[in-house]
C-alpha cells in the first residue's frame, strides 16, 4: 500500500464509529436501542436523501468548461466577460430533457435543455437555453397547463396522447415547435451533437447606454446528428442513459465538445417594422435579415466529481445576469425571471446560491441574511441595513439605456390570438419546404407525428389534421393518411 492516509469513518458530528454495519441491540436477536446514534444518524439522513424533483428538466447531465471570446463585439456589448478577444470565463453546463421524469430515457422525443452558468468577475450569468430555436407557447399563463399535458393523466397516471394533441390542436401557435420536435431534431443522438438557442429575445447594452435586441445561437462543432424515431425507441430500451454516458466518456477521454457562439442583432427600429412581435417565442429571426455574427466558443473539459452535489443541485435562472446583458419584455421570459429562482428556493432552500456549484466568485450581500443553510458566514458582523458606519459603494453606470425604452399603457388581460398577425403558419410552411430539401426528412416528420397522434381520440386527430392543413395542404393530407392508417379508426 502507498503511504496515503486512510480516513476514519465517523458519524455526522465526527464521532468515530467502531462498525458502521453493526447496530446496538439487546442480545443478538433482541430489539434495537434508541441510543445507537450511528444507526439513527444513518437512517434519518437516508430518509431525506431525495430533494424535490425539478418540475421540468428533471433529468440532466452536467460538465464544467470555459467560454472564450473569439471576436471583438465591444461595439455591441459592454459586458466585462465579453470585453476582449481571448478572455476566458469558467462555466458549468447542464443538458436535460424537458417533460420527462428524472428516470426518463435520454432518447425521448422532447426538447433538450442547454443551460450554462458563467462565473464572471461581475457575477454569474446563466444562459438557460434549449436545442430548439422556438417554443410551444408565447403567453406565460399557458406554460403550467401545457406542461401538465406532457406529464401524466391525473386519472390513469399514464402518458396520454389525447392530452398532448388536444392541447396542441387548441393552441395552434405550437405548430412551429411541434414540427421541429417531430422532425428528427426532436431526438438528438447525444448532447454533444446538437445546437443551443436562446429562443428568447435579450438586450445587449452598448457603452453609450443604447441597446439592441439579440438572440444567441450555439452551433455544435461536432456536427449535428439525430436519431430516427425507431432508433430512439430502440435506444431507450437498451441504454436509457446513453447521452449521459456519451458526454461523460467523451470528456474523460479528452475529446472535449465545443460550440461556436453567434449573435443575431435587431435594432429597436427594426423591431418596430417586423411582421410579428420581436418578443414572440414561436418565431425565428430570418438569417438573411439578421445575419449571425460570431463572438465566442464554449468548450466542456471537466466532468463533475459528484452528480448530486454539482449537476442535481445546479440552479439556473435567466434572472442571473451581469451589466451589459439584460432581459427583454418577452412575456414568457419575464415569467421565467420569477419562476426559476422560485423553484430553486423550493428545491434547495433560500440560500441555494451558497452551494458551491452555484456560488459566484464575487458577491457581497449583507442585506441577505439568515435562512436555512446559511453556511458562508452570514456576512459576519456587518450591518444588515444601509449603515452610516459601514458604507457600501454602488455602481452608477447600470441601466444607462433607460431613456431609450419607455412603456406606457393601461393594465389589460391579454394573450396572443393565433393568426391575428397573419404569419403564425408562415414559418412552419417554410420549415416544411426546408425539410423537403433533405432526403427523407418530410417522410420522417409525417411518420413521427402519425406514431404519436394515432393514439389520440378521433376528434382530436381531426382538429390536428386541420392545423397541419394550414401549414401546407399536402402536408396535412400526408399526416391524415399516415395517422388513420395506424389508428384504431381504420379498423372500424
C-alpha positions in Angstrom: 0.0 0.0 0.0 1.0 3.6 -0.5 1.6 6.0 2.3 -1.8 7.6 1.7 -3.7 8.2 4.9 -6.9 6.1 5.3 -9.7 8.2 6.7 -11.6 7.1 9.8 -15.4 6.7 9.4 -17.5 8.8 11.8 -21.0 9.9 12.5 -22.0 13.3 11.1 -20.8 15.0 14.3 -17.4 13.5 13.8 -17.6 10.7 16.4 -15.6 7.6 15.3 -17.7 4.5 14.6 -16.4 1.0 15.5 -18.5 -0.8 12.9 -21.0 1.1 10.7 -22.7 -2.1 9.7 -23.5 -3.2 13.2 -26.3 -2.0 15.4 -26.8 -1.9 19.1 -29.4 -4.3 20.4 -30.4 -6.3 23.5 -28.6 -9.6 22.9 -28.1 -11.0 19.4 -31.7 -11.1 18.5 -33.4 -8.5 20.7 -34.8 -5.1 19.9 -32.6 -2.1 18.9 -31.5 0.6 21.2 -32.5 4.2 20.6 -29.1 5.3 22.0 -27.4 3.9 18.8 -26.9 7.3 17.3 -24.7 5.9 14.4 -27.7 3.9 13.2 -30.3 6.7 13.8 -28.0 9.2 12.1 -27.7 6.9 9.1 -31.4 6.1 8.8 -32.6 9.7 9.3 -30.3 11.0 6.7 -31.2 8.3 4.3 -34.9 9.2 4.6 -34.0 12.7 3.5 -31.6 12.0 0.6 -34.0 12.9 -2.1 -34.8 16.6 -2.8 -37.9 17.6 -4.9 -37.5 16.7 -8.5 -37.5 19.6 -11.0 -41.0 20.1 -12.4 -39.4 20.4 -15.9 -35.8 19.5 -16.9 -35.8 16.7 -14.3 -33.2 14.5 -15.9 -29.9 16.1 -16.8 -26.2 15.7 -17.3 -23.6 18.3 -16.4 -19.9 19.3 -17.0 -17.6 22.2 -16.4 -15.8 24.1 -19.1 -14.8 27.5 -20.3 -16.0 30.2 -22.6 -13.5 32.2 -24.7 -14.2 35.4 -26.6 -13.1 34.9 -30.2 -14.2 38.1 -31.9 -14.5 41.7 -30.9 -18.1 42.7 -30.1 -17.4 45.7 -27.9 -19.4 47.8 -30.4 -22.5 45.8 -29.3 -22.0 44.9 -25.7 -20.2 46.4 -22.7 -20.2 43.2 -20.5 -16.9 42.6 -18.9 -16.7 38.9 -19.7 -17.0 39.9 -23.4 -14.6 42.8 -23.3 -11.7 41.5 -25.3 -10.6 38.7 -27.6 -9.1 35.8 -25.8 -10.8 36.5 -22.5 -11.9 33.2 -20.8 -14.6 32.5 -18.3 -15.2 29.3 -16.3 -18.6 27.7 -16.9 -20.9 24.9 -15.8 -23.3 23.4 -18.3 -26.3 21.2 -17.7 -28.1 19.4 -20.5 -31.6 17.9 -19.9 -34.8 16.5 -21.3 -37.8 18.7 -20.5 -41.1 16.9 -20.0 -40.0 13.6 -18.6 -39.2 12.5 -15.1 -35.8 12.0 -13.7 -35.7 8.4 -14.7 -36.9 9.0 -18.3 -34.9 8.0 -21.3 -32.3 10.3 -22.8 -33.6 9.4 -26.3 -37.2 10.6 -25.6 -38.8 12.9 -28.2 -38.5 16.1 -26.2 -36.7 19.4 -26.4 -33.3 19.4 -24.7 -32.4 22.0 -22.1 -29.0 23.6 -22.7 -28.2 25.7 -19.6 -24.8 27.3 -19.0 -23.6 29.2 -15.9 -20.8 31.7 -16.5 -18.7 32.5 -13.4 -17.7 36.1 -14.4 -15.9 38.7 -12.4 -19.1 40.7 -12.2 -21.4 37.8 -11.0 -22.9 34.8 -12.5 -24.9 34.9 -15.8 -27.0 32.0 -16.8 -27.9 31.1 -20.4 -31.0 28.9 -19.9 -31.5 27.8 -23.5 -32.9 24.9 -25.5 -31.8 23.0 -28.5 -34.8 24.3 -30.5 -34.9 28.0 -31.7 -38.7 28.3 -30.9 -41.1 27.2 -28.2 -44.6 25.9 -27.9 -46.2 29.0 -26.3 -45.8 32.8 -26.1 -48.2 33.5 -23.3 -46.7 32.6 -19.8 -50.1 31.7 -18.3 -50.2 28.7 -20.7 -47.0 27.2 -19.5 -48.1 25.3 -16.4 -51.2 23.7 -18.1 -49.1 22.9 -21.2 -46.6 21.0 -19.1 -49.5 19.1 -17.5 -50.3 17.7 -20.9 -46.7 16.5 -21.3 -46.8 14.7 -17.9 -49.3 12.0 -16.9 -53.1 11.7 -17.0 -54.4 12.5 -13.5 -56.8 9.5 -13.6 -54.6 6.8 -15.2 -51.1 8.2 -14.3 -50.2 7.2 -17.9 -48.7 9.3 -20.7 -51.7 10.4 -22.8 -51.6 11.2 -26.5 -55.0 12.7 -26.4 -54.0 15.2 -23.6 -51.0 16.3 -25.6 -52.6 16.6 -29.0 -55.8 18.1 -27.7 -53.7 20.9 -26.2 -51.7 21.4 -29.4 -54.8 21.4 -31.6 -56.4 24.1 -29.4 -53.3 26.2 -29.1 -52.0 26.2 -32.7 -49.2 28.7 -32.1 -47.5 25.4 -31.0 -47.4 24.3 -34.7 -43.8 25.6 -35.4 -42.3 23.9 -32.4 -44.3 20.7 -33.0 -42.8 20.4 -36.5 -39.3 20.9 -35.1 -39.9 18.4 -32.3 -41.4 15.7 -34.5 -38.7 16.0 -37.1 -35.6 14.0 -36.3 -34.3 17.1 -34.5 -36.6 16.0 -31.7 -34.4 13.1 -30.9 -30.7 14.2 -30.9 -28.2 11.4 -31.0 -26.4 12.9 -27.9 -25.8 16.2 -26.2 -22.6 16.9 -28.0 -24.1 16.9 -31.5 -26.9 19.4 -31.1 -27.2 23.2 -31.2 -28.4 25.5 -28.4 -30.6 28.6 -28.9 -31.6 31.4 -26.6 -35.1 31.4 -28.2 -36.0 34.4 -26.1 -35.0 37.9 -27.2 -32.5 39.6 -24.9 -31.0 43.1 -24.9 -27.3 43.9 -25.3 -26.3 47.2 -23.9 -23.6 49.3 -25.5 -21.1 51.5 -23.8 -23.1 54.6 -24.5 -26.2 53.1 -22.8 -28.1 52.3 -26.0 -29.2 48.8 -26.8 -30.1 46.2 -29.4 -32.3 43.2 -29.3 -30.4 40.0 -29.7 -30.8 36.2 -30.0 -28.0 33.7 -29.3 -27.1 30.6 -31.4 -24.7 28.0 -30.1 -23.6 25.8 -33.0 -22.0 22.4 -32.3 -18.5 21.9 -33.6 -19.1 18.2 -33.6 -21.7 18.3 -36.4 -25.4 17.7 -36.0 -26.5 14.1 -35.5 -30.0 12.9 -34.8 -31.9 9.6 -34.3 -34.8 8.3 -36.3 -38.0 7.6 -34.3 -37.3 3.8 -34.4 -33.7 4.3 -33.4 -34.7 6.4 -30.4 -37.3 3.9 -29.3 -34.7 1.1 -29.5 -32.1 3.0 -27.7 -34.5 4.0 -24.9 -34.9 0.3 -24.2 -31.2 -0.8 -24.5 -29.5 2.3 -22.9 -31.8 4.9 -21.4 -28.8 6.9 -20.2 -26.9 6.9 -23.4 -26.5 10.7 -23.6 -25.2 10.9 -20.1 -22.7 8.1 -20.8 -21.6 9.7 -24.1 -20.9 13.1 -22.6 -19.0 11.7 -19.6 -16.9 9.3 -21.6 -16.1 11.9 -24.3 -14.8 14.4 -21.7 -13.0 11.6 -19.8 -11.1 10.6 -22.9 -10.1 14.1 -23.7 -12.4 14.6 -26.6 -13.8 17.9 -25.3 -17.1 19.0 -27.0 -17.4 22.6 -28.1 -19.9 25.1 -29.5 -19.3 28.2 -31.6 -21.5 31.1 -30.3 -23.2 33.6 -32.6 -25.5 36.6 -32.1 -28.3 37.9 -34.2 -28.8 41.7 -33.8 -32.1 43.6 -34.2 -32.2 47.3 -33.6 -35.3 48.8 -31.8 -36.2 50.5 -35.1 -36.1 47.2 -37.0 -38.2 45.5 -34.3 -41.0 48.0 -34.8 -41.2 47.0 -38.5 -41.3 43.3 -38.1 -44.4 41.4 -39.2 -44.5 39.7 -35.8 -43.6 40.8 -32.3 -39.9 40.7 -31.5 -41.0 39.1 -28.2 -42.9 36.2 -29.9 -41.2 33.0 -28.8 -42.8 30.9 -31.5 -40.9 32.8 -34.3 -37.3 32.7 -35.6 -35.4 35.7 -37.0 -34.6 35.1 -40.7 -30.8 34.9 -41.2 -30.9 36.9 -44.4 -32.4 39.8 -42.4 -30.5 39.3 -39.2 -27.2 37.5 -40.0 -25.2 35.5 -37.5 -22.2 37.2 -36.0 -19.6 35.1 -34.3 -18.3 36.1 -30.9 -17.2 33.1 -28.8 -16.6 29.4 -28.1 -17.8 27.2 -25.3 -15.8 24.1 -24.5 -16.6 21.4 -21.9 -13.5 19.9 -20.5 -14.1 18.6 -17.0 -16.6 16.1 -15.6 -18.3 16.5 -12.3 -17.0 14.6 -9.3 -20.3 14.1 -7.6 -23.6 14.1 -9.6 -25.9 15.2 -6.8 -23.6 17.9 -5.4 -23.0 19.5 -8.7 -25.4 18.5 -11.5 -28.5 17.9 -9.4 -28.0 21.0 -7.2 -27.1 23.3 -10.1 -29.5 26.2 -10.1 -30.1 28.2 -13.2 -32.2 31.3 -13.9 -32.4 33.8 -16.8 -32.6 36.4 -14.0 -29.0 35.7 -13.2 -27.3 38.3 -15.4 -24.5 40.9 -15.5 -24.1 44.5 -16.5 -24.3 44.8 -20.3 -26.8 41.9 -20.7 -30.4 42.4 -19.9 -33.8 40.7 -20.4 -36.4 42.0 -22.7 -40.2 42.4 -22.4 -40.7 38.9 -23.8 -43.6 37.8 -21.5 -42.5 34.2 -21.2 -39.0 35.3 -20.4 -40.4 37.8 -17.8 -42.3 35.0 -16.1 -39.2 32.8 -16.0 -37.4 35.5 -14.1 -39.7 34.7 -11.2 -40.4 31.0 -11.7 -36.8 29.7 -12.0 -35.4 31.2 -8.7 -38.7 30.4 -7.0 -38.4 26.7 -7.8 -34.8 26.7 -6.7 -35.8 28.2 -3.3 -38.3 25.4 -3.1 -35.9 22.6 -4.1 -32.7 23.8 -2.5 -33.6 26.4 0.1 -33.3 30.2 0.2 -29.5 30.1 0.3 -29.1 28.0 -2.8 -26.6 30.4 -4.2 -24.2 29.4 -1.5 -24.0 25.8 -2.8 -20.5 25.6 -4.4 -21.7 24.9 -8.0 -24.0 28.0 -7.8 -21.7 30.3 -5.9 -20.4 33.4 -7.7 -16.7 34.3 -7.5 -17.6 37.8 -6.1 -20.7 38.5 -4.1 -21.3 40.9 -1.3 -24.9 40.8 0.0 -25.1 41.8 3.7 -28.8 42.6 3.4 -29.5 39.0 2.6 -29.3 37.3 5.9 -30.2 34.1 7.8 -32.4 31.4 6.5 -31.8 27.6 6.3 -28.3 26.5 5.4 -26.6 30.0 5.6 -23.1 28.5 5.5 -20.9 31.3 4.2 -20.5 33.2 7.5 -23.8 35.1 7.1 -21.9 38.4 6.4 -20.4 38.2 9.9 -20.7 41.4 12.0 -21.6 43.6 9.0 -24.9 45.6 9.4 -27.9 44.1 7.7 -29.2 47.6 6.6 -27.7 50.6 4.8 -25.5 51.8 7.6 -23.7 55.1 8.1 -20.9 53.3 9.8 -20.2 50.6 7.2 -20.9 52.3 3.9 -21.1 50.4 0.6 -20.4 51.7 -2.9 -23.0 51.3 -5.6 -22.4 51.0 -9.4 -23.7 54.2 -11.0 -23.2 53.0 -14.6 -26.0 50.5 -14.6 -29.3 50.8 -16.7 -27.9 53.7 -18.8 -30.3 52.9 -21.6 -33.5 53.9 -19.7 -34.1 56.9 -21.9 -34.3 54.6 -25.0 -37.1 52.4 -23.7 -40.3 53.6 -22.1 -43.6 51.7 -21.5 -46.9 53.5 -21.2 -50.3 51.8 -21.3 -53.3 50.6 -19.4 -53.4 47.4 -17.4 -55.0 44.8 -19.7 -55.6 41.0 -19.6 -54.1 39.9 -23.0 -53.0 36.9 -24.8 -51.9 36.5 -28.4 -54.6 35.0 -30.7 -53.4 32.6 -33.3 -53.5 34.0 -36.9 -54.1 37.7 -36.0 -50.7 38.8 -37.3 -51.0 36.7 -40.5 -47.8 34.9 -40.0 -48.3 32.2 -37.5 -48.3 29.5 -40.1 -45.8 31.2 -42.5 -42.7 29.9 -40.7 -44.0 26.4 -40.3 -44.7 26.4 -44.0 -41.2 27.5 -44.8 -39.9 24.7 -42.4 -41.9 22.1 -44.4 -40.2 23.3 -47.6 -36.7 23.3 -45.9 -37.3 19.7 -44.7 -38.1 18.8 -48.3 -34.6 19.7 -49.4 -33.1 16.8 -47.3 -33.8 13.2 -48.3 -36.5 11.5 -46.1 -36.9 14.4 -43.6 -40.5 15.2 -44.7 -41.3 11.5 -44.6 -39.8 11.2 -41.1 -41.8 14.1 -39.8 -45.1 12.7 -41.1 -44.2 9.2 -39.7 -43.2 10.6 -36.3 -46.4 12.6 -36.0 -48.5 9.7 -37.0 -47.0 7.3 -34.5 -47.9 9.7 -31.7 -51.1 11.2 -33.0 -52.6 7.8 -33.8 -53.1 7.2 -30.0 -55.3 10.3 -29.6 -59.1 10.4 -29.8 -60.7 10.9 -33.3 -62.0 14.4 -32.7 -58.5 15.5 -31.5 -56.9 13.9 -34.6 -59.3 15.7 -36.9 -58.6 19.1 -35.3 -54.9 18.4 -35.6 -55.2 17.5 -39.2 -56.8 20.9 -39.8 -53.9 22.6 -38.1 -51.4 20.9 -40.5 -53.6 21.8 -43.4 -53.0 25.4 -42.7 -49.2 24.8 -43.0 -49.5 23.0 -46.3 -52.4 21.1 -47.7 -50.3 18.2 -49.0 -48.6 18.0 -45.6 -51.9 17.9 -43.9 -53.1 15.1 -46.2 -49.9 13.0 -45.6 -50.4 13.3 -41.8 -54.0 12.4 -42.1 -53.4 9.3 -44.2 -50.5 8.1 -42.1 -52.3 8.6 -38.9 -55.5 6.9 -39.9 -53.6 4.0 -41.3 -52.1 3.4 -37.8 -55.2 4.4 -35.9 -57.9 2.1 -34.5 -60.4 4.2 -36.5 -59.1 2.4 -39.6 -60.3 -0.9 -38.2 -63.8 0.2 -37.6 
